[in-house]
Amino acid sequence: MSSLLQRLIGAGWRRFAAFPLRDTQMCESTAVALVQAELLKGSPHRKHPGVTNLKTVRLPEDLQRGALMLIHKSEVKDLSERSSKLKNYLWSRKRAVEASELREKAVTLERKLMEKNQQKDGEDSSTSEAKIRKKVLYELRKMTYHWMPLRYDEELGVVYLAARLAGSYAAAIRALNEIKKRDQMFAPCSLLDFGSGLGTVLWASHSHWGDSLKEYVCVDASGAMNTLAEQLLSGGSEKGPLIKHAYFRQFLPVSPKVQSDLVVAAFSLSELSTQKEREDTVLTLWRKTNTYLVLVENGTKQGHHILMEARDVLLKKQEKVLHDFRRPVVFAPCTHELSCPKLLNQPVVPCNFLQSYCPLPLPGSGETEQEKFSYLIMCREEKQVEKPGQTELVQWGRLTAPVHRRTRHVQCQICSSTGKLKQLAVTPRKHGRDMYRCARSSDWGDRLPTISTEDNALTEEP
C-alpha cells in the first residue's frame, strides 16, 4: 500500500512539474484576492461600493398629501385622460430642428428636384424654379418636427402634477443618490434648481441633505408653476412652508460669482429651443456650481443626446472669463471622458436607467411604475479624489443594461473606463467568488469593480 501511495504522489509531482503555474497567474490570483478584500471591507456583497440603485421610491407623505389636496381643489375635468396624454407627449417630444439642419435639408431636396427637372424639356426655367421651391417647402413641412414651447398656466400645471410629480421625483432622487452614496463627506449648504417646476428636486435634495441645506433657490419661468410649488411646500394648506429657506424666482441670479454647492436642472434643457441656448445655459449653470452640477432628462435618444451635448460643451469649450479655475470632471454615469460608445453604435441606443416608484393614488394608476431617465453629473476637479476602494488594479465599469443572472454565470453589459461597451460573462471560476457575487448583487445603473491585469480578469465576450 505504501509503494502504491508513493507512485501516485510521484506521478502527481511529475505532472505538476510538466505544467507549472506561470508567475503572472500566481500574481493575478493574489492581486484579485487583495483587491476584493479591500473593496468589500467586511460589508456584504449586495452593498459593495458600486451599488447606487434604490428600491421602489415613494413620495414624501407631506408632498403626496399636498398634491392630492391641490388636485381635488382644482376640479380639472378629464384629469386622468389629459395627464396620460401630456405624459406621452412629453416622452415623445423631440428637440427643435436647428436652422442649419433645415438649410441642409432644403439644399439636398432642391438638388434632387433640379436633377429630375433637367430631364424634362419645354418648360420655362423661372416657372420650374418656382415649382421646385414650392415643392421643397411642402416636403420640409412634412418631414420636420414642429417644436412648440409649453406655456404652463394653473390648470396645465395641475395636469402636469398628476402626470409627472412622482416620476420626476423618482428620477431626481435616484440621480442625487449617486452623490450621496459615493461622496459621503458632501454636505451642501445651498441648492440652485433651474427649471424647478413643481419643486421635486427641492424635495429630493431635502431627503438626502436636509440637515445641511440652508438655502433652496428654485428658478422657473412659469409663475403658475412657482405658485403650485409653493403650495406643495406647505402641504396644500395655508400653514407655513414645511421646508424653510426656499425661494422661488423666475430668473437666474445675475452675478456669476455667486455659487451654489449643488446645481440641478431636471427635464429643463429640453425645453430650450436652440442648441446655442442650451450651451449658454449649461455654461451659466456651471459658473454657478461650486461642487456638483446634475442634469436629468428623459431616457430617450433626444434626452441622451442633449446630455452628451452638455458634456462636450463643459469638457471641450473654454470660457473667455473664468471665475473658478477648477476644471469640470465627469462624475457619473460615465466612467471615462471619451466619446459615448452608445452614440457610436448603429442604431443608436440611448444610455438610460430605470427607477421604480409609487405613483400618486389616482384613478387609473398602478401600484408601481418605472421611470426611464438619463442623467449627467459633473463636479469640480478637486472632488475626483473620491474613489472608494480604488487601487492601481481596480477600474469601475457602469452597468448599462439589465443584468441577466444565469446558472453559475452573470451576463453584464458594461461601459468600461476605456470608453468601450463590453459584454461580460462573470463566473466564480474565472473571476473569483467575491467578484461573481458582486456582479450577481448589482443591477442596471450600478458600477461594477473590475480587475485590470495583463491577462484581463474579466474577459470580453464576442
TORMI-167835 format. One record per residue: x, y, z of N, C-alpha, C in turn; residue number from 1. Coordinates in steps of 0.05 Angstrom, whole numbers. Example, Ala and Ser with C-alpha at 12.3 -4.5 7.8 and 13.67 -1.06 7.14 Angstrom:
TORMI-167835
n_X,n_Y,n_Z,ca_X,ca_Y,ca_Z,c_X,c_Y,c_Z,num
264,-114,156,246,-90,156,264,-66,156,1
257,-45,142,273,-21,143,258,1,157,2
This chain:
TORMI-167835
n_X,n_Y,n_Z,ca_X,ca_Y,ca_Z,c_X,c_Y,c_Z,num
17,-24,0,0,0,0,17,25,0,1
39,25,15,56,48,17,70,53,-10,2
78,31,-24,91,35,-50,71,46,-71,3
46,38,-69,25,49,-88,22,79,-82,4
21,87,-57,18,115,-50,41,132,-60,5
65,120,-57,89,135,-66,88,139,-96,6
79,118,-111,77,120,-140,57,142,-149,7
34,143,-135,14,163,-141,24,191,-136,8
38,195,-113,49,221,-107,70,229,-127,9
87,210,-135,108,216,-155,96,223,-181,10
74,210,-190,61,216,-215,49,244,-214,11
37,251,-191,25,278,-189,46,299,-189,12
69,295,-177,90,315,-177,102,319,-204,13
105,296,-219,116,298,-247,97,314,-264,14
70,310,-261,50,324,-277,51,354,-270,15
54,361,-244,56,389,-236,81,402,-247,16
104,387,-247,129,398,-258,127,402,-288,17
112,385,-302,109,388,-331,93,413,-338,18
74,420,-321,56,443,-327,56,462,-304,19
78,476,-299,80,494,-275,62,519,-279,20
53,531,-256,38,556,-257,57,579,-265,21
48,596,-283,64,619,-290,64,639,-268,22
85,655,-266,86,675,-245,64,695,-248,23
56,702,-273,35,722,-278,9,711,-267,24
3,685,-270,-22,674,-260,-23,675,-229,25
0,669,-217,1,670,-187,-3,699,-178,26
10,718,-191,8,746,-183,-21,756,-187,27
-33,747,-210,-61,756,-215,-80,746,-194,28
-77,720,-186,-94,709,-165,-91,724,-139,29
-66,729,-131,-61,744,-107,-73,772,-108,30
-68,786,-130,-78,813,-134,-108,815,-132,31
-122,796,-145,-151,796,-145,-162,792,-116,32
-149,774,-102,-158,769,-74,-154,794,-57,33
-131,807,-60,-125,831,-44,-144,854,-50,34
-149,858,-76,-166,880,-85,-195,875,-75,35
-205,851,-78,-232,845,-70,-236,849,-40,36
-216,841,-24,-217,844,5,-218,874,12,37
-202,890,-2,-202,919,3,-228,932,-5,38
-239,923,-27,-264,935,-37,-287,930,-18,39
-290,906,-9,-313,899,8,-311,909,36,40
-287,908,48,-282,918,75,-302,906,95,41
-307,881,91,-325,867,110,-354,870,105,42
-362,887,86,-391,892,81,-401,870,62,43
-427,864,63,-438,843,45,-436,851,16,44
-437,830,-1,-434,835,-30,-456,853,-41,45
-480,850,-30,-502,866,-41,-500,895,-35,46
-480,903,-17,-476,931,-10,-447,939,-18,47
-436,928,-39,-409,936,-47,-410,965,-57,48
-387,979,-57,-387,1008,-62,-399,1017,-88,49
-403,999,-107,-414,1007,-133,-444,1008,-134,50
-457,997,-114,-487,996,-114,-498,1023,-107,51
-513,1035,-125,-526,1061,-120,-556,1061,-126,52
-566,1037,-135,-594,1035,-141,-611,1038,-116,53
-635,1047,-120,-654,1050,-98,-677,1030,-102,54
-689,1022,-80,-713,1006,-82,-736,1024,-91,55
-760,1014,-91,-783,1030,-101,-786,1056,-85,56
-786,1078,-99,-786,1105,-87,-815,1113,-82,57
-819,1124,-58,-845,1135,-51,-843,1165,-46,58
-863,1180,-54,-864,1208,-48,-865,1213,-18,59
-851,1234,-9,-855,1241,20,-884,1245,26,60
-892,1237,50,-921,1238,57,-932,1266,55,61
-917,1286,64,-927,1314,62,-931,1323,33,62
-912,1315,16,-914,1322,-12,-938,1309,-25,63
-942,1283,-20,-965,1269,-32,-991,1280,-22,64
-993,1286,4,-1017,1297,15,-1023,1324,3,65
-1003,1341,0,-1007,1367,-13,-1016,1365,-42,66
-1004,1346,-57,-1011,1342,-85,-1040,1333,-88,67
-1049,1315,-71,-1077,1305,-73,-1096,1327,-66,68
-1089,1344,-46,-1107,1366,-39,-1109,1386,-61,69
-1087,1392,-75,-1088,1411,-97,-1104,1400,-120,70
-1102,1374,-125,-1117,1362,-147,-1147,1363,-142,71
-1155,1357,-117,-1183,1357,-110,-1194,1385,-110,72
-1178,1405,-102,-1188,1432,-102,-1191,1443,-130,73
-1174,1435,-149,-1174,1447,-176,-1198,1438,-192,74
-1208,1414,-188,-1231,1403,-203,-1227,1405,-233,75
-1203,1398,-242,-1197,1397,-271,-1213,1374,-283,76
-1226,1379,-305,-1242,1359,-319,-1224,1340,-335,77
-1232,1315,-336,-1218,1294,-351,-1188,1294,-344,78
-1183,1295,-318,-1155,1297,-309,-1139,1272,-317,79
-1151,1249,-313,-1137,1224,-319,-1129,1222,-348,80
-1148,1228,-366,-1142,1227,-395,-1122,1248,-403,81
-1125,1273,-393,-1107,1294,-400,-1078,1289,-389,82
-1076,1279,-365,-1050,1273,-354,-1036,1251,-370,83
-1051,1231,-379,-1039,1210,-395,-1029,1220,-422,84
-1045,1238,-434,-1036,1249,-460,-1012,1267,-456,85
-1011,1283,-435,-988,1300,-430,-963,1284,-425,86
-966,1262,-410,-943,1245,-404,-932,1233,-429,87
-949,1223,-447,-940,1212,-472,-927,1233,-490,88
-939,1257,-490,-928,1279,-507,-900,1287,-498,89
-897,1289,-471,-870,1297,-461,-849,1276,-467,90
-858,1250,-466,-838,1229,-471,-830,1228,-500,91
-849,1233,-518,-843,1231,-547,-832,1257,-559,92
-830,1278,-542,-822,1304,-552,-793,1303,-561,93
-787,1317,-584,-760,1319,-595,-750,1347,-592,94
-724,1350,-598,-712,1376,-598,-722,1392,-622,95
-721,1418,-619,-728,1435,-642,-706,1433,-663,96
-714,1432,-688,-695,1429,-710,-679,1455,-713,97
-653,1453,-715,-636,1477,-718,-639,1488,-747,98
-635,1515,-749,-637,1528,-775,-617,1517,-795,99
-593,1510,-785,-572,1499,-803,-581,1472,-815,100
-594,1456,-798,-604,1430,-807,-625,1434,-829,101
-643,1453,-824,-664,1458,-844,-652,1467,-871,102
-631,1484,-870,-619,1493,-895,-606,1470,-910,103
-593,1452,-895,-580,1429,-908,-601,1411,-922,104
-623,1406,-907,-645,1390,-919,-656,1403,-944,105
-660,1430,-942,-671,1445,-965,-653,1443,-989,106
-627,1446,-985,-608,1445,-1007,-608,1418,-1020,107
-608,1397,-1003,-608,1369,-1014,-633,1364,-1030,108
-657,1372,-1019,-682,1368,-1034,-682,1383,-1060,109
-673,1408,-1059,-673,1424,-1084,-655,1412,-1105,110
-632,1401,-1097,-614,1389,-1116,-627,1365,-1129,111
-640,1348,-1114,-653,1324,-1125,-675,1332,-1145,112
-691,1352,-1137,-713,1360,-1154,-703,1373,-1180,113
-681,1388,-1178,-669,1400,-1201,-659,1379,-1221,114
-647,1358,-1210,-638,1336,-1228,-661,1323,-1243,115
-683,1319,-1228,-706,1307,-1242,-718,1326,-1263,116
-717,1352,-1256,-729,1372,-1275,-713,1375,-1300,117
-687,1370,-1299,-670,1372,-1323,-677,1352,-1344,118
-690,1330,-1337,-698,1310,-1356,-722,1318,-1372,119
-736,1339,-1362,-760,1349,-1376,-752,1372,-1395,120
-765,1373,-1418,-760,1394,-1437,-784,1412,-1441,121
-779,1436,-1451,-801,1453,-1459,-815,1468,-1437,122
-803,1470,-1413,-815,1484,-1391,-798,1509,-1384,123
-812,1531,-1380,-797,1556,-1373,-781,1552,-1348,124
-756,1562,-1348,-738,1557,-1325,-748,1572,-1300,125
-758,1596,-1303,-768,1611,-1280,-792,1597,-1267,126
-810,1587,-1284,-833,1572,-1274,-825,1547,-1260,127
-805,1532,-1271,-797,1507,-1258,-783,1513,-1231,128
-767,1534,-1229,-754,1541,-1204,-774,1548,-1183,129
-795,1562,-1190,-816,1569,-1171,-830,1544,-1161,130
-835,1525,-1179,-848,1500,-1172,-830,1483,-1153,131
-805,1484,-1159,-786,1469,-1143,-785,1480,-1114,132
-784,1507,-1112,-783,1519,-1086,-808,1512,-1070,133
-831,1513,-1083,-856,1506,-1070,-856,1477,-1061,134
-846,1460,-1078,-844,1431,-1071,-825,1427,-1048,135
-803,1441,-1047,-784,1438,-1025,-797,1447,-999,136
-811,1469,-999,-824,1478,-974,-845,1458,-965,137
-860,1447,-984,-880,1427,-977,-868,1402,-964,138
-846,1392,-976,-833,1369,-965,-821,1374,-938,139
-809,1398,-934,-797,1404,-909,-818,1405,-886,140
-841,1416,-893,-863,1417,-873,-871,1389,-864,141
-871,1370,-883,-880,1343,-877,-859,1328,-860,142
-834,1332,-866,-813,1316,-853,-799,1329,-829,143
-807,1354,-822,-795,1368,-800,-813,1368,-775,144
-800,1362,-752,-815,1362,-727,-821,1390,-719,145
-846,1396,-713,-855,1423,-706,-854,1426,-676,146
-833,1437,-666,-829,1441,-637,-844,1466,-628,147
-857,1464,-606,-871,1487,-594,-865,1489,-565,148
-860,1513,-554,-855,1516,-526,-881,1511,-510,149
-878,1499,-486,-901,1494,-469,-904,1518,-450,150
-928,1528,-449,-935,1550,-431,-953,1539,-409,151
-943,1538,-385,-958,1526,-363,-975,1548,-348,152
-1001,1545,-350,-1018,1561,-332,-1026,1544,-308,153
-1044,1553,-292,-1051,1539,-267,-1063,1512,-274,154
-1081,1511,-293,-1095,1486,-300,-1076,1465,-311,155
-1059,1473,-331,-1040,1455,-343,-1019,1446,-322,156
-1013,1464,-303,-995,1457,-281,-1006,1434,-264,157
-1032,1434,-259,-1045,1412,-244,-1044,1386,-260,158
-1049,1388,-286,-1047,1364,-303,-1019,1353,-302,159
-999,1371,-304,-971,1362,-302,-965,1350,-275,160
-977,1360,-254,-973,1349,-227,-983,1321,-226,161
-1006,1316,-237,-1017,1288,-237,-1001,1269,-255,162
-990,1280,-276,-975,1263,-295,-947,1258,-287,163
-932,1278,-276,-903,1276,-274,-891,1280,-246,164
-907,1287,-226,-896,1293,-200,-879,1269,-189,165
-892,1245,-188,-878,1222,-176,-855,1213,-193,166
-858,1212,-220,-836,1203,-237,-812,1222,-236,167
-818,1248,-236,-796,1267,-235,-781,1265,-208,168
-796,1261,-187,-783,1258,-161,-766,1233,-160,169
-775,1211,-172,-760,1186,-172,-734,1189,-187,170
-735,1203,-210,-710,1206,-226,-691,1225,-211,171
-701,1246,-199,-683,1265,-185,-670,1252,-160,172
-685,1237,-144,-673,1226,-120,-654,1204,-127,173
-659,1189,-149,-640,1168,-157,-614,1180,-167,174
-615,1202,-183,-591,1214,-194,-575,1226,-170,175
-588,1239,-152,-574,1251,-129,-563,1230,-110,176
-575,1206,-110,-565,1185,-93,-537,1176,-101,177
-530,1180,-127,-503,1174,-136,-482,1190,-120,178
-489,1216,-115,-471,1233,-100,-471,1225,-70,179
-496,1220,-60,-499,1213,-32,-483,1188,-25,180
-484,1168,-42,-471,1143,-36,-440,1145,-40,181
-431,1158,-60,-403,1158,-66,-387,1180,-52,182
-400,1202,-45,-386,1224,-32,-400,1229,-5,183
-394,1213,14,-408,1214,40,-399,1239,56,184
-378,1252,48,-369,1276,62,-383,1301,51,185
-397,1299,29,-411,1322,17,-435,1330,33,186
-434,1355,43,-456,1366,59,-463,1394,48,187
-479,1395,27,-484,1421,14,-500,1440,32,188
-493,1465,29,-508,1486,44,-528,1500,27,189
-524,1499,0,-542,1514,-18,-548,1498,-43,190
-573,1501,-52,-583,1487,-76,-594,1508,-96,191
-587,1505,-121,-599,1521,-143,-612,1502,-162,192
-638,1504,-165,-653,1486,-183,-664,1502,-206,193
-653,1497,-230,-661,1512,-254,-683,1496,-268,194
-705,1510,-275,-728,1496,-286,-741,1479,-265,195
-746,1491,-242,-754,1476,-218,-782,1464,-219,196
-799,1475,-236,-826,1464,-239,-841,1462,-212,197
-848,1438,-205,-864,1433,-180,-846,1430,-156,198
-820,1433,-159,-802,1432,-136,-794,1404,-128,199
-795,1384,-146,-788,1357,-139,-758,1354,-131,200
-741,1370,-144,-712,1369,-138,-708,1380,-109,201
-723,1400,-102,-721,1411,-75,-727,1389,-54,202
-749,1375,-59,-757,1354,-40,-737,1331,-40,203
-726,1323,-64,-707,1302,-65,-681,1309,-51,204
-672,1334,-55,-648,1344,-42,-651,1345,-12,205
-675,1353,-3,-680,1354,26,-681,1327,38,206
-690,1306,23,-690,1279,33,-662,1269,38,207
-642,1278,21,-615,1269,24,-599,1286,43,208
-602,1312,42,-584,1330,57,-600,1352,72,209
-623,1344,83,-639,1363,97,-626,1376,121,210
-607,1361,133,-593,1372,157,-573,1394,150,211
-562,1394,126,-541,1413,120,-551,1436,102,212
-571,1431,85,-580,1451,66,-594,1475,81,213
-584,1498,76,-594,1522,89,-609,1541,70,214
-606,1536,44,-618,1554,24,-625,1538,-1,215
-651,1542,-10,-660,1529,-34,-670,1551,-53,216
-657,1554,-76,-665,1574,-95,-676,1559,-120,217
-702,1563,-125,-716,1550,-147,-723,1570,-168,218
-714,1564,-193,-718,1583,-215,-736,1570,-236,219
-758,1582,-243,-775,1573,-264,-789,1597,-277,220
-790,1597,-304,-801,1619,-318,-831,1622,-314,221
-845,1600,-307,-874,1600,-304,-882,1608,-275,222
-895,1630,-273,-905,1639,-247,-925,1620,-235,223
-942,1608,-253,-962,1589,-243,-949,1564,-231,224
-927,1555,-243,-913,1531,-232,-900,1538,-205,225
-889,1562,-203,-877,1571,-178,-898,1572,-155,226
-922,1581,-163,-944,1582,-143,-952,1555,-133,227
-954,1536,-152,-961,1508,-145,-939,1496,-128,228
-914,1501,-134,-892,1490,-119,-892,1501,-90,229
-899,1526,-87,-901,1538,-60,-924,1526,-44,230
-947,1520,-58,-969,1508,-45,-963,1479,-37,231
-948,1465,-53,-939,1438,-46,-921,1439,-22,232
-905,1460,-20,-886,1462,2,-900,1467,28,233
-924,1475,27,-939,1479,52,-959,1456,57,234
-956,1434,42,-973,1411,45,-1001,1416,35,235
-1005,1436,18,-1032,1441,7,-1049,1457,26,236
-1039,1465,50,-1055,1480,69,-1045,1509,70,237
-1057,1525,87,-1048,1553,89,-1027,1557,111,238
-1016,1535,121,-995,1537,141,-969,1545,127,239
-949,1550,143,-923,1558,132,-909,1535,117,240
-888,1541,103,-874,1521,88,-862,1499,106,241
-863,1474,96,-852,1451,111,-822,1451,110,242
-811,1462,88,-782,1465,85,-775,1494,86,243
-759,1502,104,-753,1531,108,-731,1540,88,244
-730,1566,84,-710,1580,68,-710,1570,38,245
-735,1567,28,-738,1561,-1,-748,1586,-15,246
-735,1593,-37,-741,1618,-51,-747,1612,-80,247
-768,1624,-90,-777,1618,-118,-773,1643,-135,248
-760,1640,-158,-755,1663,-176,-761,1655,-204,249
-764,1674,-222,-768,1669,-250,-743,1673,-267,250
-722,1683,-255,-697,1687,-269,-673,1679,-252,251
-652,1670,-266,-627,1662,-251,-614,1686,-238,252
-601,1682,-216,-585,1704,-204,-565,1715,-224,253
-562,1742,-224,-545,1755,-245,-516,1751,-240,254
-506,1754,-216,-478,1753,-210,-465,1726,-216,255
-444,1725,-233,-431,1699,-238,-414,1689,-215,256
-408,1707,-196,-391,1699,-173,-406,1685,-151,257
-433,1687,-152,-450,1673,-132,-453,1644,-140,258
-443,1626,-123,-444,1597,-130,-460,1582,-109,259
-471,1559,-118,-485,1541,-100,-470,1515,-99,260
-471,1502,-77,-457,1476,-74,-468,1455,-93,261
-495,1455,-96,-508,1436,-114,-526,1451,-133,262
-521,1446,-159,-538,1459,-180,-551,1436,-197,263
-577,1438,-201,-592,1417,-214,-609,1429,-236,264
-611,1415,-259,-630,1422,-280,-643,1396,-289,265
-668,1391,-280,-681,1366,-286,-704,1371,-307,266
-702,1358,-330,-721,1360,-351,-725,1389,-360,267
-703,1404,-360,-705,1433,-366,-691,1440,-392,268
-668,1427,-398,-653,1434,-422,-669,1428,-447,269
-686,1407,-446,-702,1400,-470,-724,1421,-475,270
-729,1439,-456,-749,1459,-461,-737,1484,-474,271
-712,1484,-479,-699,1507,-493,-699,1502,-523,272
-703,1523,-538,-709,1519,-567,-686,1514,-585,273
-662,1523,-578,-639,1520,-596,-615,1508,-581,274
-596,1497,-597,-572,1486,-585,-555,1508,-572,275
-554,1531,-585,-539,1554,-574,-550,1562,-547,276
-577,1563,-544,-589,1570,-519,-582,1549,-497,277
-582,1523,-505,-576,1502,-486,-546,1505,-477,278
-528,1510,-496,-500,1512,-490,-495,1536,-471,279
-508,1559,-476,-504,1582,-459,-515,1576,-431,280
-538,1562,-430,-549,1556,-404,-532,1537,-388,281
-521,1517,-401,-503,1498,-387,-478,1512,-376,282
-466,1530,-392,-443,1544,-383,-450,1563,-360,283
-473,1575,-361,-482,1593,-339,-486,1576,-314,284
-499,1553,-316,-503,1536,-292,-476,1526,-281,285
-457,1520,-299,-431,1511,-289,-416,1533,-274,286
-419,1558,-284,-406,1580,-269,-418,1583,-241,287
-443,1576,-238,-456,1579,-212,-453,1554,-195,288
-437,1534,-204,-433,1509,-190,-407,1511,-173,289
-410,1505,-148,-387,1504,-130,-376,1476,-129,290
-394,1456,-129,-384,1428,-126,-396,1409,-147,291
-422,1406,-148,-435,1387,-166,-456,1401,-184,292
-456,1393,-209,-477,1401,-228,-491,1375,-237,293
-517,1373,-234,-533,1350,-240,-553,1357,-262,294
-552,1342,-284,-571,1346,-306,-587,1320,-310,295
-613,1322,-313,-630,1299,-316,-649,1304,-340,296
-653,1284,-357,-671,1286,-379,-686,1259,-383,297
-706,1259,-401,-719,1234,-408,-699,1214,-419,298
-704,1189,-413,-686,1168,-423,-691,1160,-452,299
-693,1180,-469,-697,1176,-498,-672,1183,-513,300
-671,1178,-539,-649,1186,-555,-644,1217,-553,301
-666,1231,-554,-665,1260,-552,-653,1270,-526,302
-663,1258,-503,-653,1266,-477,-623,1259,-474,303
-615,1235,-483,-587,1227,-481,-570,1245,-498,304
-579,1252,-522,-563,1270,-539,-559,1297,-527,305
-580,1308,-515,-578,1334,-502,-557,1333,-479,306
-557,1312,-464,-537,1310,-442,-509,1307,-453,307
-505,1292,-475,-478,1289,-486,-469,1315,-499,308
-488,1331,-509,-481,1358,-519,-470,1374,-495,309
-484,1374,-473,-476,1389,-449,-449,1379,-439,310
-444,1353,-439,-419,1342,-430,-396,1352,-448,311
-400,1352,-474,-379,1361,-493,-374,1391,-489,312
-395,1407,-484,-391,1435,-480,-374,1441,-456,313
-379,1427,-434,-364,1431,-409,-336,1421,-411,314
-331,1399,-425,-304,1387,-426,-287,1400,-447,315
-299,1411,-469,-283,1419,-492,-283,1449,-497,316
-304,1463,-487,-307,1491,-493,-295,1508,-471,317
-277,1526,-478,-265,1543,-458,-279,1570,-456,318
-285,1579,-432,-298,1604,-428,-278,1627,-430,319
-288,1650,-439,-270,1673,-442,-261,1684,-415,320
-280,1685,-396,-275,1695,-370,-280,1673,-349,321
-260,1666,-334,-262,1645,-314,-262,1658,-286,322
-283,1651,-270,-284,1659,-242,-276,1637,-224,323
-277,1612,-234,-269,1588,-218,-252,1571,-236,324
-226,1568,-229,-207,1555,-247,-207,1524,-244,325
-223,1513,-227,-224,1484,-224,-239,1473,-248,326
-226,1455,-262,-237,1444,-287,-260,1425,-282,327
-278,1422,-301,-300,1403,-298,-291,1374,-302,328
-302,1356,-286,-295,1327,-287,-321,1312,-287,329
-323,1291,-304,-347,1274,-305,-347,1256,-280,330
-369,1258,-265,-372,1242,-240,-389,1218,-245,331
-411,1221,-260,-429,1198,-265,-447,1206,-289,332
-458,1187,-303,-454,1158,-300,-429,1148,-315,333
-417,1165,-331,-394,1157,-347,-370,1150,-329,334
-355,1130,-336,-331,1123,-322,-306,1132,-337,335
-310,1150,-356,-288,1160,-373,-297,1187,-384,336
-278,1200,-399,-285,1226,-411,-281,1224,-442,337
-283,1200,-452,-282,1196,-481,-310,1198,-493,338
-312,1195,-520,-338,1197,-533,-355,1174,-523,339
-381,1180,-521,-400,1160,-511,-402,1137,-532,340
-395,1112,-524,-396,1090,-543,-424,1084,-553,341
-445,1091,-538,-472,1085,-547,-480,1103,-570,342
-467,1127,-572,-473,1144,-595,-458,1135,-620,343
-437,1119,-616,-422,1110,-639,-434,1085,-652,344
-451,1070,-637,-464,1046,-647,-487,1053,-665,345
-493,1036,-684,-516,1039,-702,-533,1014,-701,346
-559,1016,-695,-573,1041,-689,-566,1051,-661,347
-570,1077,-657,-563,1089,-631,-583,1080,-610,348
-572,1070,-588,-589,1062,-564,-581,1082,-542,349
-600,1096,-531,-593,1116,-510,-583,1103,-485,350
-566,1118,-471,-556,1109,-445,-576,1119,-424,351
-592,1100,-414,-613,1108,-395,-615,1088,-372,352
-631,1094,-352,-633,1078,-328,-662,1077,-319,353
-668,1058,-302,-695,1054,-292,-696,1059,-262,354
-718,1071,-253,-724,1073,-225,-753,1068,-220,355
-759,1048,-204,-787,1042,-198,-797,1061,-176,356
-823,1068,-177,-835,1087,-158,-864,1082,-155,357
-875,1092,-134,-904,1090,-129,-917,1116,-139,358
-935,1115,-158,-947,1139,-168,-968,1150,-149,359
-978,1174,-155,-1000,1185,-138,-1024,1166,-140,360
-1037,1162,-117,-1061,1144,-118,-1085,1157,-131,361
-1084,1157,-157,-1106,1169,-173,-1119,1148,-190,362
-1144,1152,-200,-1157,1132,-217,-1140,1125,-241,363
-1136,1100,-246,-1121,1091,-270,-1092,1086,-265,364
-1082,1094,-241,-1053,1090,-235,-1049,1062,-223,365
-1026,1050,-228,-1019,1024,-217,-1006,1027,-190,366
-998,1004,-178,-985,1004,-152,-956,1014,-155,367
-942,1006,-176,-915,1016,-182,-912,1021,-211,368
-895,1040,-218,-888,1046,-246,-858,1049,-248,369
-849,1051,-273,-820,1053,-278,-814,1080,-292,370
-794,1094,-281,-785,1119,-294,-759,1114,-308,371
-759,1118,-334,-735,1114,-350,-723,1142,-356,372
-698,1146,-347,-686,1172,-348,-657,1170,-355,373
-645,1192,-364,-616,1195,-368,-607,1218,-351,374
-582,1216,-342,-571,1237,-325,-541,1241,-329,375
-532,1264,-320,-503,1270,-322,-496,1286,-297,376
-474,1278,-284,-465,1293,-260,-436,1301,-266,377
-431,1327,-264,-404,1339,-267,-396,1350,-240,378
-370,1349,-235,-361,1360,-209,-335,1376,-214,379
-329,1393,-195,-304,1408,-197,-281,1389,-192,380
-258,1395,-203,-235,1377,-205,-227,1365,-178,381
-228,1381,-157,-219,1372,-131,-235,1349,-119,382
-260,1345,-129,-277,1324,-118,-270,1297,-129,383
-252,1295,-149,-245,1270,-161,-229,1252,-142,384
-221,1262,-119,-206,1246,-101,-222,1222,-90,385
-249,1223,-92,-265,1202,-81,-267,1179,-101,386
-254,1157,-94,-257,1132,-109,-256,1109,-89,387
-278,1100,-78,-278,1081,-57,-264,1055,-65,388
-245,1046,-49,-232,1021,-53,-214,1020,-77,389
-206,1043,-88,-191,1043,-113,-162,1036,-107,390
-151,1018,-124,-123,1013,-124,-114,1014,-153,391
-89,1010,-158,-79,1011,-186,-92,989,-203,392
-102,968,-191,-113,946,-206,-143,949,-211,393
-157,966,-195,-186,968,-197,-194,989,-217,394
-213,981,-234,-226,1001,-251,-256,997,-248,395
-271,1018,-253,-300,1017,-249,-314,1017,-277,396
-333,1000,-280,-350,1000,-304,-379,1005,-296,397
-394,1017,-313,-422,1023,-308,-439,1003,-322,398
-457,990,-308,-476,971,-320,-497,987,-335,399
-498,983,-362,-515,1000,-379,-539,984,-390,400
-545,961,-379,-567,945,-388,-575,927,-365,401
-599,914,-367,-607,895,-345,-586,873,-342,402
-582,865,-317,-563,843,-311,-578,816,-313,403
-567,797,-328,-580,771,-331,-566,751,-314,404
-579,742,-293,-568,722,-275,-574,694,-284,405
-554,680,-293,-558,653,-302,-545,633,-282,406
-548,607,-288,-536,587,-271,-506,588,-273,407
-492,594,-252,-463,595,-250,-450,617,-266,408
-465,636,-277,-452,659,-290,-472,682,-291,409
-461,706,-294,-477,730,-296,-470,745,-321,410
-489,752,-337,-484,766,-362,-489,796,-357,411
-469,812,-364,-470,841,-359,-461,856,-384,412
-473,879,-388,-463,899,-408,-451,922,-392,413
-426,927,-397,-411,947,-381,-399,968,-400,414
-402,994,-392,-387,1015,-404,-362,1018,-388,415
-340,1010,-399,-315,1008,-384,-300,1035,-383,416
-280,1036,-366,-264,1061,-363,-247,1067,-388,417
-246,1048,-406,-231,1052,-431,-249,1064,-453,418
-275,1069,-446,-293,1082,-465,-306,1062,-484,419
-306,1037,-477,-318,1016,-495,-340,1001,-481,420
-360,992,-497,-381,975,-486,-372,946,-487,421
-375,932,-465,-366,904,-464,-389,886,-455,422
-391,863,-467,-409,842,-458,-393,822,-442,423
-399,820,-416,-383,803,-398,-399,780,-387,424
-386,757,-385,-397,734,-372,-380,729,-347,425
-390,737,-324,-375,734,-299,-381,708,-286,426
-360,692,-280,-363,666,-268,-346,664,-243,427
-353,648,-223,-336,645,-199,-310,631,-205,428
-309,614,-225,-284,600,-232,-264,619,-244,429
-272,636,-262,-254,654,-276,-247,679,-260,430
-267,690,-246,-263,716,-234,-264,716,-204,431
-267,693,-191,-267,692,-162,-296,695,-151,432
-299,683,-128,-326,683,-115,-336,711,-108,433
-318,728,-98,-326,755,-90,-335,771,-113,434
-320,771,-135,-327,786,-159,-353,776,-171,435
-357,750,-171,-381,738,-182,-405,746,-165,436
-403,746,-139,-425,753,-122,-431,783,-123,437
-410,800,-127,-415,828,-131,-431,833,-156,438
-423,819,-178,-438,822,-203,-466,812,-200,439
-470,791,-186,-497,780,-182,-515,798,-165,440
-502,813,-148,-517,832,-130,-521,859,-142,441
-509,864,-165,-511,890,-178,-534,890,-198,442
-542,914,-207,-564,917,-226,-558,940,-245,443
-576,943,-264,-574,964,-284,-570,991,-271,444
-549,1005,-278,-543,1031,-267,-522,1031,-245,445
-516,1008,-233,-495,1006,-213,-468,1007,-227,446
-447,1011,-211,-420,1008,-220,-410,981,-212,447
-393,969,-229,-382,943,-222,-352,945,-222,448
-339,937,-199,-310,937,-199,-298,915,-216,449
-279,922,-232,-265,902,-249,-236,903,-243,450
-222,880,-247,-194,878,-241,-178,881,-267,451
-159,900,-267,-143,905,-291,-116,891,-287,452
-111,870,-302,-85,855,-302,-76,852,-331,453
-53,841,-334,-42,836,-361,-60,817,-376,454
-72,798,-362,-88,778,-376,-118,784,-375,455
-126,807,-364,-154,815,-361,-170,796,-345,456
-175,804,-320,-190,787,-302,-219,783,-312,457
-231,803,-325,-257,800,-338,-253,798,-368,458
-262,777,-380,-258,773,-408,-281,784,-424,459
-275,795,-447,-296,806,-464,-308,784,-482,460
-334,782,-482,-347,762,-499,-350,773,-527,461
-348,755,-547,-351,764,-575,-380,773,-580,462
